[in-house]
Amino acid sequence: MNKAQERRRAHRKRCIVPVDAKQDSVFGKSQTIDFSKTGMGFFSSVSIPLQTKVAIEIELDPQGESVVVVGRVKWVRPLTDSEAYRYGVQFEQLPTAVRSRLSKYLRK
């Protein structure tokens, strides 16, 4: 995607890690791609409809500090030569403390 097409409101930090999902979660077998203080991207083999509301726990450090965010699936793209999809989630109404912790983590 070129810069003229870029519509993200915040810089994204690349983070390629598997997602631990609860059983029967919409995430299924997933892997994050990037995240920012306003949203995140991830791959999943599970089809998730647009506008689906999701709760996501983001681990900020190995000692277990984490934040819980709520977001909505804003876009989905099928992956070429795969049965998986790439998703974009926009966070909704983050409490000030959560927004602050995410910003602090993203500055590292």
N, C-alpha and C positions, 0 to 999 in steps of 0.2 A: 504494500500500500504506500503510495507516495504522500509527501507532506500536504499536497493540495487536498487529498481525500481524508486526511487525518481529522477526526472530529472529537477526539478525547479531550476532556477538560483538564486532565492532570497527567504529569509524567508517570509512566508505568515502570515499575521495577521488575525485571525478569526474575522469575523464580519457577524453576521446572522441578516440581516435586509431586509425588503421588498424593491423592486426596484420600484420607481415611473417611469413609462414609458409613453412616449408620445403616443397618440392614433395611432394605426397602426404601432407601433414600433415592432422590432423583439423580444423584451423582453417579451411582453405580461405580464402574471402574473409571476413574477420572484422574487427570493430571493437570495441575495448574500451569499456566504459561507465564502470566504476569499479574501484578496487581498494583493498585494505586490507592490514594485516599478516597477515590470516588467510585472504584469498581475493580473488576478482575476478569481475566480471561482464562478459560480452561478447555481441555479436550474431554469428551466423554463418548462412550459407545451407546449411551442411553439417549433416546430422543426426548427432549424437554421442550414443551411448547413455549412460544414467546409469551412474555408477561408473567411467567410462573414466578411466584414469590419463593425465595429460598433463604434459609438461615445458614450462615457459614461461620465456622470457628477458624480463625487464623492464628496459628502458633507463631509468635513473634521472636522467640528465642528457645534454645535447647533446654533451658530450665523450666519450660512449661508456661511462660507468660503468654497469654492468648487474649484475643478479643472476639466477640461475637458480633457479626454484622448481618443485616437483612438487606437483600437486594432483589432485583427483578431481572429476568433474562430479557435483554434488549435486542440481541441479534444472535443468529445462528447461521453457520455455514457448513455444508457437508465437506468432508475432507476427500480430496482426490484419491482414487484407488483404495478406499477404506470405507468401512461401515460406521466410522466415528464422525463426530461433529466438533466444531470449534464454537464456543459460546462466549458472549460478552455479557457480563452482569453489571448493572449499575446499582451501587449501594443507595439505600433510602434512609433518610432521617437519622444519621449517625449522631449519637450523643456527643457532646463536646469532648468528654474524656476519651472516648474511643477515637475520634478524629485526631486528637492530640497525640495519642499513642501511635497511631498509624503514621502520622507525619514524622514523629521522632524516629520510628523504625526506618522509614523510607529515606531519611537523611544519612543513614549509616553508610 
